[in-house]
């Protein structure tokens, strides 16, 4: 009986499609203040530490995923410090 319950639970959990599988990242606009920033559609300001030169264009629409870096500080102090994992132009 336990094997059946565990098997059923695993089957259900494996068949669920996560949000990340349906879509990835956030949409935002690249801006230049004192530093390069990305303003998300939700109104959150991000300060990427590794924004590639190809994306340093004011007003550029991007889709991106990131890791927030709470272990770092910045002289800009204009947004959440992030490390970009994936980014593409829209």
Buried (B, 14 or more C-beta within 10 A) or exposed (E): EEEEEEEEEEEEEEEEEEEEEEEEBBBBBBBEEEBBBBBBEEEEBBBBBEBEEEBEEEEBEBBBEBEEBEEEEBEBEBBBBBEBEEBEEE
